[in-house]
Structure formats: structure tokens, C-alpha cells
């Protein structure tokens, strides 16, 4: 798919080397063989098939960055390998495919790093092999990005927790076999939050599918917990101390989301370049008009500037120098760039961008979910302002 423009930037970056390029080539081949011929059907069906998960597991995509003892690959892996994985799977041209494959990227660390070791050994290998699907359930109908105000309650009863409440906008919500779930086990605020691993087959857990603007091939659901009984050994970390691990995971989720924005913006940019090079208007190629050349150049400027910040934050993340403020601001920058580039790509394609069949049309419908998910720009700008001490 596509020419050399899409990934040529990595060869001029000090952060990427031979192992990153080797991974990129492997993932590119996998996506070309196992995803590209089928994406349109998956979009129509509203789901990524489980067989694709298993193939991704066999290819090692799901285990990248996770310990070998669980079937992953962690030796020699840095954040830039993970960004390459995001970048190359974006070649599918569908955020729903990425959402369908990688919900475990945010939830798995909570299981492996904070869960009972025996529980992790039981569950994690099945997730990384693609045999089972793991999702994260934090957002609630009443709270949105305000995690500290969540209301789903888990009360201790002997060797179990009894869970009541609901979650919404849960990626892989209809297909997941397990949910890493934020629940309230204590008082109000961030100090009363815990994390539980809840099997999807638990009695009292029901789910309702949600129809969406975009991410059609990635299923999304509302979860309902009505007296769901969960073994106490499924507690991930200490009781009432689950908020800080969630925040650390949010930092990575925002970095990953920023890369997703840059990757999909780059795809739309390429499509606009190709269209401008073929379309004839007023007796010459569309791309020969100065106004179109300027649009294409400005799109390049915005993408490259955002990618540079992504790479800096990834380096900082690997050296534990990242800050919540930096990653919050990065996500806002990336999503605003994403929206502007997709708007301009649509302008270049004209009416073709409004009908099914172009990547720009599909990707444009997925701008809002990235701008809102993982923290809306309003929440993140306020978070960054508070972290940086503005107004104090």
C-alpha cells in the first residue's frame, strides 16, 4: 500500500534504527496480507473477526513489549517499536481495526504489573496469543473523563467483590472475554478507586452495542453490572489505590493516540497528493495550482511538527522523564493537527471525499473519537494548566 512517502520520515530520524525498520516491514506485510483485502467488509459487518486476532497473535503483534514469560517480546523493545506498530497498522486505513486489535495495550500492564501472579499467568498468555480479548472499562455514562467521580461500586463480601453500576464507550465491549474495570471500593474521589479483572461471562454482566460515527469495524458497547460476583483474587493492585496506575496507563494511551493521529493524517495527506497529481482542473493538474501546493505543504508541516513532539515524548517516556502535562498537551496538539489535515485533505479531494471509497472519507469520520477518547482536549488543557501551576 502507498509509496515511500508514508514511512520515509523514519529513515531521517535519530530515534529509529534497523530493528524498528525490520519490525515495520514485518507489520506492513501482515497488514497487506491479512487486513487490506478485508477491511471494507469488516467495516460493513461492524466487527474485526476473532480469526484476525489469532493471526495477529501468531505474528507477534499482540505481544510486542510484554514479558516473554507470557508469550510476549520485550527484550530490546522500546517505545519506538510500539509507535512503529501503531504507524504500520494504520496502513489498514481504519481506526476500528486498531481499536479492535489493541485494547489490551492499555489494560494488560495493569494485569501483569499489579495483578496476582497466578492470575496473570492464567490470563495474559491467552490474550497475547489472540485466543482471548482483553478490554478496559473506565468511562461511565455519568462521568466521562472525570475518572475520580466514577460510581460503579464494588463491595466486599467474603472472598468476592459484588459489582453494581455501568460503563460506556467500551472498545471491544461486545467481544471482550475480560474487562479490567475501575470500581469504587472506598469513599469519594480518587482515593476510593480499585481495579478488578472481570470475566465477561460473569452472571449479571450484560452489554449493549453502540452504533457510531466511525470506527465501524471496532465494536463498542455499554456494560451493565447487576450484582456481578468477582473473586477477590481478581483485584489488581491494592484496594483503594487504583487511581495512580490508571493515570500512568493514560499517559501511554495519549502517546499512542498521538501517533495514531499522525499516522492517519499521513495517509490522508498521501491520498491528497495522489489525487492532486491525477485530477485535471482548468487545463492542468490540480496539484499545479499554487493554492493546492500550499495546502499540501502546510499539511506536511503540521504532521512533521507533531511527529517530532511524539518522538521526543516517547524518548522521555523510556527514560521516565515524561510528565502528565506534556502528554496531555501532545494529545491536544495531535488531535487538532489530525482534524485540520483531514479537513484540508477533504478539500483537495472535493466531492470524492464525501462518498464511500476514499480513505479520507473513512478516516475523517474517526477524528472525533480520538479527540474525545482518552481525555477530551478541554479536560487535558485544564490538566496541563494545573500541572504547570498556571492560575495558582
C-alpha positions in Angstrom: 0.0 0.0 0.0 1.2 3.5 -0.9 4.6 4.6 -1.9 7.7 5.6 0.0 6.3 8.9 1.4 4.3 7.2 4.2 7.3 5.8 6.2 10.3 7.7 4.7 10.4 10.1 7.7 11.7 7.3 10.0 14.9 6.9 7.9 15.8 10.6 8.7 15.1 10.3 12.5 17.7 9.6 15.2 15.2 7.6 17.2 14.7 4.7 14.7 17.2 2.1 13.6 17.4 -1.3 11.9 15.3 -3.1 14.4 12.5 -0.6 14.0 12.6 -0.8 10.2 12.6 -4.6 10.4 9.5 -4.5 12.6 7.9 -2.0 10.2 8.5 -4.3 7.2 7.0 -7.3 9.1 3.9 -5.5 10.2 3.5 -3.9 6.8 3.5 -7.4 5.2 1.0 -8.7 7.7 -1.4 -5.8 7.2 -1.2 -6.1 3.4 -2.0 -9.8 3.6 -4.4 -10.1 6.4 -6.2 -6.8 6.7 -6.3 -4.7 3.5 -8.3 -7.2 1.4 -11.0 -7.4 4.1 -11.3 -4.0 5.8 -14.2 -2.8 3.7 -16.2 -6.0 4.7 -15.2 -5.6 8.3 -16.4 -2.0 8.3 -19.8 -3.2 6.8 -20.0 -6.0 9.3 -19.2 -3.8 12.2 -16.5 -6.1 13.7 -13.0 -7.4 13.3 -13.2 -11.2 13.3 -11.6 -13.2 16.0 -9.5 -15.1 13.5 -7.7 -11.8 12.8 -6.8 -11.6 16.5 -5.4 -15.1 16.4 -3.3 -14.3 13.3 -2.1 -11.1 14.9 -1.1 -13.1 18.0 0.8 -15.7 15.9 2.6 -12.9 14.1 3.7 -11.4 17.5 1.8 -8.1 17.1 -0.2 -8.5 20.3 2.8 -9.5 22.5 5.1 -6.6 21.5 6.6 -5.0 24.6 5.2 -7.6 27.0 7.3 -10.1 29.0 8.4 -13.3 27.4 7.0 -15.4 30.2 3.5 -14.5 29.0 4.3 -15.1 25.3 5.4 -11.6 24.5 8.5 -9.9 23.2 10.2 -7.4 25.5 13.9 -7.8 25.1 15.3 -4.9 23.1 11.9 -3.3 22.7 11.4 0.4 23.3 8.6 2.8 22.9 9.6 3.5 19.3 8.9 -0.1 18.4 5.5 0.3 19.8 5.0 3.5 17.8 6.1 1.7 14.7 3.4 -0.9 15.4 0.7 1.8 15.6 2.1 3.5 12.5 2.2 0.4 10.3 -1.2 -1.0 11.4 -2.6 2.4 10.4 -2.0 1.3 6.9 -5.3 -0.5 7.1 -6.9 2.9 6.9 -9.2 2.0 9.7 -9.1 3.1 13.3 -11.6 0.4 14.0 -9.0 -2.3 13.1 -6.5 -0.7 15.5 -9.1 -0.4 18.2 -10.2 -4.0 17.7 -6.7 -5.3 18.0 -5.1 -3.3 20.7 -7.4 -2.6 23.6 -5.1 -4.8 25.7 -2.2 -2.4 25.2 -3.7 -0.2 27.9 -5.3 -2.8 30.1 -2.6 -5.6 30.1 0.0 -3.7 32.1 -2.5 -3.3 35.0 -2.9 -7.1 35.0 0.7 -8.0 34.7 2.3 -5.4 36.9 -0.4 -5.2 39.6 -2.4 -8.4 39.5 -1.9 -11.7 41.3 1.0 -13.5 39.5 -1.0 -16.7 39.2 -3.9 -14.8 37.6 -1.6 -13.1 35.2 -0.1 -16.4 34.2 -3.6 -17.8 33.7 -5.0 -15.0 31.6 -2.1 -13.0 29.9 -0.8 -15.7 27.5 -4.3 -16.3 26.1 -4.6 -12.6 25.4 -1.2 -12.2 23.7 -1.9 -15.3 21.6 -5.1 -13.8 20.3 -7.2 -16.6 21.8 -9.0 -14.2 24.2 -9.7 -10.5 24.1 -9.0 -8.1 27.0 -10.6 -4.6 27.2 -10.5 -1.8 29.7 -13.7 -0.4 31.3 -13.2 3.0 33.0 -15.6 5.6 31.4 -19.1 5.8 32.8 -22.3 7.4 31.5 -22.3 10.0 34.3 -18.6 11.0 34.3 -16.8 10.8 31.0 -13.2 12.0 31.5 -13.8 12.6 35.2 -12.4 9.3 36.4 -12.2 10.4 40.1 -16.0 10.7 40.1 -16.8 7.2 38.9 -19.8 5.5 40.6 -19.6 1.8 39.7 -19.5 0.2 43.2 -17.7 -3.0 44.3 -18.4 -4.1 47.9 -16.5 -6.9 49.6 -18.5 -10.0 50.6 -16.3 -12.7 51.9 -13.9 -13.9 49.2 -15.7 -11.9 46.5 -16.5 -8.4 45.4 -20.1 -7.6 44.3 -20.1 -5.1 41.5 -23.0 -2.8 40.5 -23.0 0.0 38.0 -22.3 0.6 34.3 -19.6 1.6 31.9 -19.9 3.0 28.4 -18.0 3.7 25.2 -16.0 0.5 25.9 -13.9 -0.5 22.9 -14.2 -4.3 22.2 -17.1 -4.2 24.7 -19.2 -6.8 22.8 -16.4 -9.2 22.1 -14.0 -9.0 25.1 -13.6 -12.0 27.3 -12.2 -10.0 30.2 -12.6 -6.4 31.4 -10.0 -4.5 33.5 -12.6 -2.4 35.3 -12.3 0.7 37.5 -14.6 0.4 40.5 -15.3 2.3 43.7 -14.4 0.3 46.8 -13.9 3.2 49.1 -15.0 6.8 49.6 -15.4 9.6 47.2 -12.6 10.9 45.0 -9.5 9.2 43.6 -8.6 7.6 46.9 -11.5 5.1 46.8 -10.8 3.6 43.4 -9.7 0.0 42.7 -9.2 -2.1 39.6 -10.8 -5.5 39.1 -10.4 -8.1 36.3 -14.0 -9.1 35.5 -14.7 -12.1 33.2 -17.3 -11.2 30.5 -19.2 -14.5 31.2 -19.9 -13.4 34.8 -23.5 -13.7 35.8 -25.2 -10.3 36.0 -22.9 -8.7 33.4 -24.8 -7.6 30.2 -23.7 -5.5 27.3 -25.4 -3.3 24.7 -23.8 -2.4 21.4 -23.4 1.2 20.3 -23.7 2.5 16.8 -21.0 5.0 16.0 -19.9 7.8 13.6 -16.7 6.0 12.9 -14.5 3.0 14.0 -17.2 0.8 12.4 -15.1 -2.3 12.4 -14.2 -1.9 16.1 -17.2 -2.8 18.3 -18.1 -0.6 21.2 -20.6 -1.2 24.0 -22.2 -0.1 27.2 -21.7 -2.6 30.1 -24.2 -3.2 32.9 -23.1 -4.8 36.2 -26.0 -6.1 38.3 -24.7 -7.9 41.4 -21.7 -9.3 39.4 -19.7 -11.5 41.7 -15.9 -11.3 41.2 -13.3 -13.3 43.1 -11.2 -11.1 45.4 -8.0 -12.5 43.8 -9.1 -10.6 40.7 -8.2 -7.3 42.5 -5.3 -5.6 40.5 -3.1 -3.8 43.0 -4.0 -2.5 46.4 -7.6 -1.8 47.3 -8.5 1.9 47.0 -5.1 2.7 45.3 -6.0 2.0 41.7 -6.1 5.7 40.5 -2.4 6.2 40.1 -1.8 3.1 37.9 -4.7 4.2 35.7 -3.0 7.6 35.3 0.3 6.1 34.2 -1.6 4.0 31.7 -3.4 7.1 30.4 -0.1 8.7 29.7 0.9 5.9 27.4 -2.6 5.8 25.8 -2.3 9.5 25.0 1.2 9.0 23.4 -0.2 6.1 21.4 -3.3 8.2 20.3 -1.0 11.0 19.2 0.9 8.5 17.0 -2.4 7.3 15.6 -3.3 10.8 14.7 0.0 11.4 12.9 -0.2 8.1 11.0 -3.7 8.5 9.8 -3.1 12.2 8.9 -0.1 11.0 6.8 -2.3 8.5 5.0 -4.9 11.2 4.1 -2.1 13.5 3.1 -0.7 10.9 0.7 -4.2 10.3 -0.8 -4.5 14.1 -1.3 -1.1 14.2 -3.1 -2.0 11.3 -5.4 -5.4 12.9 -6.2 -3.8 16.3 -6.9 -1.3 14.6 -9.2 -4.0 12.9 -11.3 -7.0 15.3 -11.3 -7.1 17.8 -14.2 -8.8 21.2 -13.5 -8.8 24.2 -15.7 -6.4 22.5 -18.1 -3.7 21.5 -15.6 -3.1 19.1 -12.8 -4.9 20.1 -9.6 -1.5 20.0 -7.7 -0.1 22.6 -10.1 -2.3 25.3 -8.7 -0.4 27.3 -6.0 -3.3 27.2 -3.6 -3.3 23.4 -3.6 0.5 23.1 -3.4 0.3 25.4 -0.4 -2.3 23.2 1.3 -0.2 20.1 0.8 2.9 21.8 2.1 1.1 23.1 5.2 -0.3 19.6 5.9 3.2 18.3 5.8 4.4 21.0 8.2 1.7 20.1 10.7 2.3 16.4 10.5 6.1 16.6 10.8 6.0 19.0 13.7 3.6 16.8 15.6 5.7 13.7 14.9 8.8 15.4 16.2 7.0 16.0 19.5 5.7 12.5 19.6 9.2 11.1 19.3 10.5 13.4 22.0 7.8 12.3 24.4 8.5 8.7 23.6 12.2 9.2 24.4 11.2 10.9 27.6 8.8 8.1 28.4 11.5 5.5 28.0 13.7 7.5 30.4 10.9 8.1 32.9 11.2 11.8 32.2 7.7 12.3 30.8 5.1 14.5 32.5 1.4 14.3 32.5 1.3 17.9 31.3 3.5 17.2 28.3 1.5 14.1 27.2 -1.8 15.9 27.7 -0.7 18.8 25.5 0.8 16.4 23.0 -2.6 14.7 22.6 -4.3 18.0 22.1 -1.7 19.1 19.5 -2.1 15.8 17.7 -5.8 15.7 17.5 -6.1 19.3 16.4 -3.5 18.6 13.7 -5.4 15.5 12.7 -8.7 17.4 12.3 -7.0 20.2 10.3 -5.2 17.8 8.0 -8.2 15.7 7.3 -10.3 18.9 6.6 -7.7 20.0 4.0 -7.4 16.5 2.5 -11.1 16.5 2.0 -10.9 20.0 0.4 -8.3 18.7 -2.1 -10.4 15.6 -2.9 -13.6 17.6 -3.2 -16.7 15.6 -3.7 -14.8 12.4 -3.7 -14.1 12.8 0.0 -17.9 12.8 0.7 -18.6 9.4 -0.8 -17.5 6.0 0.4 -14.4 4.6 -1.3 -11.7 7.0 -0.3 -9.5 6.6 2.8 -10.0 10.3 3.6 -13.8 9.8 3.9 -13.4 6.9 6.4 -10.6 8.5 8.4 -12.4 11.8 8.6 -15.3 10.1 10.4 -12.8 8.9 13.1 -11.4 12.3 14.0 -13.8 13.0 16.8 -13.3 9.7 18.7 -9.6 10.3 19.0 -10.2 13.9 20.0 -12.5 12.9 22.8 -11.3 9.4 23.9 -8.5 9.2 26.5 -9.4 12.7 27.7 -11.1 15.5 25.8 -9.0 18.5 24.8 -10.8 20.6 27.4 -10.0 18.2 30.2 -6.4 17.8 29.0 -5.7 21.5 28.6 -7.0 22.1 32.1 -5.0 19.2 33.5 -1.9 20.6 31.8 -2.6 24.1 33.2 -3.0 22.7 36.7 0.2 20.5 36.4 2.2 23.5 35.2 0.9 25.7 38.1 -1.0 28.2 35.9 -3.5 30.2 37.9 -2.1 29.3 41.3 
